[in-house]
Amino acid sequence: MNIVRWDPFRELEGIQARLNRMFGDRPFRGIEGEELSLAGWAPAVDIQETDKEYVIKADLPEVKKEDVKVEFEGGVLAVEGERRQEKEEKGKTFHKIERGYGKFVRRFSLPTEVDGTKVSAEFKDGVLSVHLPKAPDSKPKAIDVKVT
């Protein structure tokens, strides 16, 4: 009888592989107020805040600018788009496809202090940056407290 070293991570990889096969390699995603559904993919985002603005950066590799739509309405920023899958051509065979393709939608509820008239967006090197300036009257004000 041989002694085999147990590797718990190997077992976890096996479980993950079985789950991916069962669910078609698509994670469950949901937006508040909506039921969970199978989503093709969703771009990763970073959300930053400075004294003057909020900045949301989304990774959109191989997405064309014309396939991206950004809207700001009612305190909600919506980023929609589509990453199209390369078509298989004669003489070209895909052995593995792990990246997500298809349509995506990301929505972010923002504080009421955002000035919706000055929202801007830029698309450079596969990264979408949306700048959401804060309204001038929303900045914190120091209040003097008098001691009596």
VOMINU-719864 format. One record per residue (C-alpha): residue in one letter; residue number from 1; x, y, z. Coordinates in nm, 3 decimals. Each point is the difference from the previous one (the first is absolute). Layout:
N
<site residu="a" num="NUM" east="X" north="Y" up="Z"/>
...
// end
This chain:
148
<site residu="m" num="1" east="0.000" north="0.000" up="0.000"/>
<site residu="n" num="2" east="0.134" north="0.343" up="-0.099"/>
<site residu="i" num="3" east="-0.032" north="0.303" up="0.222"/>
<site residu="v" num="4" east="-0.145" north="0.295" up="-0.189"/>
<site residu="r" num="5" east="0.028" north="0.352" up="0.132"/>
<site residu="w" num="6" east="-0.341" north="0.165" up="0.028"/>
<site residu="d" num="7" east="-0.029" north="0.338" up="-0.171"/>
<site residu="p" num="8" east="-0.324" north="0.178" up="0.096"/>
<site residu="f" num="9" east="0.047" north="0.259" up="-0.276"/>
<site residu="r" num="10" east="-0.001" north="-0.271" up="-0.266"/>
<site residu="e" num="11" east="-0.337" north="-0.113" up="0.129"/>
<site residu="l" num="12" east="-0.132" north="0.359" up="-0.008"/>
<site residu="e" num="13" east="0.117" north="0.035" up="-0.360"/>
<site residu="g" num="14" east="-0.188" north="-0.318" up="-0.085"/>
<site residu="i" num="15" east="-0.317" north="0.127" up="0.165"/>
<site residu="q" num="16" east="0.033" north="0.335" up="-0.180"/>
<site residu="a" num="17" east="0.048" north="-0.178" up="-0.334"/>
<site residu="r" num="18" east="-0.313" north="-0.212" up="0.057"/>
<site residu="l" num="19" east="-0.205" north="0.307" up="0.096"/>
<site residu="n" num="20" east="0.125" north="0.189" up="-0.307"/>
<site residu="r" num="21" east="-0.106" north="-0.289" up="-0.225"/>
<site residu="m" num="22" east="-0.339" north="-0.017" up="0.172"/>
<site residu="f" num="23" east="-0.071" north="0.374" up="-0.034"/>
<site residu="g" num="24" east="0.167" north="0.046" up="-0.336"/>
<site residu="d" num="25" east="0.293" north="0.200" up="0.143"/>
<site residu="r" num="26" east="-0.232" north="0.294" up="0.074"/>
<site residu="p" num="27" east="-0.025" north="0.152" up="0.348"/>
<site residu="f" num="28" east="-0.328" north="0.103" up="0.160"/>
<site residu="r" num="29" east="-0.039" north="0.376" up="0.001"/>
<site residu="g" num="30" east="-0.277" north="0.221" up="0.118"/>
<site residu="i" num="31" east="-0.082" north="0.366" up="0.035"/>
<site residu="e" num="32" east="-0.188" north="0.131" up="0.301"/>
<site residu="g" num="33" east="-0.371" north="-0.050" up="-0.051"/>
<site residu="e" num="34" east="0.049" north="-0.257" up="-0.275"/>
<site residu="e" num="35" east="0.007" north="-0.375" up="0.017"/>
<site residu="l" num="36" east="0.331" north="-0.178" up="-0.041"/>
<site residu="s" num="37" east="0.069" north="-0.093" up="-0.358"/>
<site residu="l" num="38" east="0.281" north="-0.150" up="-0.200"/>
<site residu="a" num="39" east="0.217" north="0.278" up="-0.138"/>
<site residu="g" num="40" east="0.251" north="-0.027" up="-0.283"/>
<site residu="w" num="41" east="0.248" north="0.227" up="0.167"/>
<site residu="a" num="42" east="0.035" north="0.328" up="0.185"/>
<site residu="p" num="43" east="0.301" north="0.230" up="-0.019"/>
<site residu="a" num="44" east="0.203" north="0.058" up="0.315"/>
<site residu="v" num="45" east="-0.018" north="0.355" up="0.135"/>
<site residu="d" num="46" east="0.181" north="0.228" up="0.245"/>
<site residu="i" num="47" east="-0.189" north="0.281" up="0.172"/>
<site residu="q" num="48" east="0.201" north="0.289" up="0.142"/>
<site residu="e" num="49" east="-0.098" north="0.315" up="0.186"/>
<site residu="t" num="50" east="0.189" north="0.326" up="0.034"/>
<site residu="d" num="51" east="-0.104" north="0.334" up="0.146"/>
<site residu="k" num="52" east="-0.124" north="0.111" up="-0.342"/>
<site residu="e" num="53" east="-0.138" north="-0.311" up="-0.174"/>
<site residu="y" num="54" east="-0.073" north="-0.370" up="-0.021"/>
<site residu="v" num="55" east="0.187" north="-0.198" up="-0.266"/>
<site residu="i" num="56" east="-0.117" north="-0.338" up="-0.125"/>
<site residu="k" num="57" east="0.245" north="-0.200" up="-0.212"/>
<site residu="a" num="58" east="-0.114" north="-0.311" up="-0.186"/>
<site residu="d" num="59" east="0.226" north="-0.251" up="-0.174"/>
<site residu="l" num="60" east="-0.138" north="-0.054" up="-0.351"/>
<site residu="p" num="61" east="0.271" north="-0.180" up="-0.198"/>
<site residu="e" num="62" east="-0.083" north="-0.064" up="-0.366"/>
<site residu="v" num="63" east="-0.322" north="0.202" up="0.025"/>
<site residu="k" num="64" east="-0.043" north="0.267" up="-0.265"/>
<site residu="k" num="65" east="-0.092" north="0.353" up="0.104"/>
<site residu="e" num="66" east="-0.311" north="-0.011" up="-0.217"/>
<site residu="d" num="67" east="-0.117" north="-0.313" up="0.188"/>
<site residu="v" num="68" east="-0.006" north="0.184" up="0.336"/>
<site residu="k" num="69" east="-0.281" north="0.219" up="0.131"/>
<site residu="v" num="70" east="0.023" north="0.211" up="0.318"/>
<site residu="e" num="71" east="-0.310" north="0.164" up="0.154"/>
<site residu="f" num="72" east="-0.055" north="0.195" up="0.321"/>
<site residu="e" num="73" east="-0.358" north="0.051" up="0.111"/>
<site residu="g" num="74" east="-0.171" north="0.030" up="0.337"/>
<site residu="g" num="75" east="0.320" north="-0.056" up="0.195"/>
<site residu="v" num="76" east="0.077" north="-0.327" up="-0.184"/>
<site residu="l" num="77" east="0.294" north="-0.048" up="-0.233"/>
<site residu="a" num="78" east="-0.054" north="-0.273" up="-0.261"/>
<site residu="v" num="79" east="0.283" north="-0.145" up="-0.208"/>
<site residu="e" num="80" east="-0.118" north="-0.232" up="-0.278"/>
<site residu="g" num="81" east="0.181" north="-0.166" up="-0.284"/>
<site residu="e" num="82" east="0.100" north="-0.313" up="-0.181"/>
<site residu="r" num="83" east="0.322" north="-0.192" up="-0.057"/>
<site residu="r" num="84" east="-0.031" north="-0.202" up="-0.318"/>
<site residu="q" num="85" east="0.155" north="-0.342" up="-0.029"/>
<site residu="e" num="86" east="0.249" north="-0.066" up="-0.276"/>
<site residu="k" num="87" east="-0.147" north="-0.232" up="-0.260"/>
<site residu="e" num="88" east="0.165" north="-0.330" up="-0.067"/>
<site residu="e" num="89" east="0.156" north="0.003" up="-0.345"/>
<site residu="k" num="90" east="0.131" north="-0.274" up="-0.222"/>
<site residu="g" num="91" east="0.347" north="-0.099" up="0.118"/>
<site residu="k" num="92" east="-0.058" north="0.156" up="0.344"/>
<site residu="t" num="93" east="-0.117" north="-0.215" up="0.289"/>
<site residu="f" num="94" east="-0.081" north="0.114" up="0.353"/>
<site residu="h" num="95" east="0.113" north="-0.252" up="0.261"/>
<site residu="k" num="96" east="-0.130" north="0.190" up="0.302"/>
<site residu="i" num="97" east="-0.217" north="0.310" up="0.045"/>
<site residu="e" num="98" east="-0.002" north="0.139" up="0.354"/>
<site residu="r" num="99" east="-0.067" north="0.370" up="-0.053"/>
<site residu="g" num="100" east="-0.358" north="0.121" up="0.015"/>
<site residu="y" num="101" east="-0.173" north="0.132" up="-0.311"/>
<site residu="g" num="102" east="-0.333" north="0.155" up="-0.074"/>
<site residu="k" num="103" east="-0.199" north="0.289" up="0.140"/>
<site residu="f" num="104" east="0.056" north="0.146" up="0.345"/>
<site residu="v" num="105" east="-0.164" north="0.261" up="0.222"/>
<site residu="r" num="106" east="0.139" north="0.151" up="0.320"/>
<site residu="r" num="107" east="-0.204" north="0.250" up="0.205"/>
<site residu="f" num="108" east="0.123" north="0.208" up="0.291"/>
<site residu="s" num="109" east="-0.213" north="0.203" up="0.241"/>
<site residu="l" num="110" east="0.185" north="0.320" up="0.079"/>
<site residu="p" num="111" east="-0.049" north="0.257" up="0.275"/>
<site residu="t" num="112" east="-0.227" north="0.295" up="-0.076"/>
<site residu="e" num="113" east="0.299" north="0.231" up="0.022"/>
<site residu="v" num="114" east="0.108" north="-0.086" up="-0.358"/>
<site residu="d" num="115" east="-0.042" north="0.281" up="-0.254"/>
<site residu="g" num="116" east="-0.166" north="-0.190" up="-0.287"/>
<site residu="t" num="117" east="0.051" north="0.286" up="-0.247"/>
<site residu="k" num="118" east="0.380" north="-0.031" up="0.013"/>
<site residu="v" num="119" east="0.046" north="-0.378" up="-0.027"/>
<site residu="s" num="120" east="0.268" north="-0.097" up="-0.253"/>
<site residu="a" num="121" east="0.149" north="-0.324" up="-0.129"/>
<site residu="e" num="122" east="0.313" north="-0.101" up="-0.188"/>
<site residu="f" num="123" east="0.106" north="-0.329" up="-0.154"/>
<site residu="k" num="124" east="0.373" north="-0.070" up="-0.024"/>
<site residu="d" num="125" east="0.204" north="-0.321" up="-0.023"/>
<site residu="g" num="126" east="-0.301" north="-0.221" up="0.075"/>
<site residu="v" num="127" east="-0.094" north="0.192" up="0.316"/>
<site residu="l" num="128" east="-0.318" north="0.207" up="0.027"/>
<site residu="s" num="129" east="0.034" north="0.287" up="0.251"/>
<site residu="v" num="130" east="-0.315" north="0.182" up="0.108"/>
<site residu="h" num="131" east="0.047" north="0.325" up="0.195"/>
<site residu="l" num="132" east="-0.292" north="0.106" up="0.220"/>
<site residu="p" num="133" east="0.068" north="0.344" up="0.153"/>
<site residu="k" num="134" east="-0.149" north="0.086" up="0.336"/>
<site residu="a" num="135" east="-0.241" north="0.292" up="0.017"/>
<site residu="p" num="136" east="0.166" north="0.310" up="0.153"/>
<site residu="d" num="137" east="-0.254" north="0.030" up="0.282"/>
<site residu="s" num="138" east="0.054" north="-0.362" up="0.110"/>
<site residu="k" num="139" east="0.348" north="0.054" up="0.144"/>
<site residu="p" num="140" east="0.019" north="-0.029" up="0.380"/>
<site residu="k" num="141" east="0.008" north="0.326" up="0.188"/>
<site residu="a" num="142" east="0.170" north="0.056" up="0.333"/>
<site residu="i" num="143" east="-0.230" north="0.134" up="0.270"/>
<site residu="d" num="144" east="0.135" north="0.201" up="0.290"/>
<site residu="v" num="145" east="-0.124" north="-0.120" up="0.334"/>
<site residu="k" num="146" east="-0.021" north="0.267" up="0.269"/>
<site residu="v" num="147" east="0.063" north="-0.096" up="0.357"/>
<site residu="t" num="148" east="-0.207" north="0.189" up="0.254"/>
// end
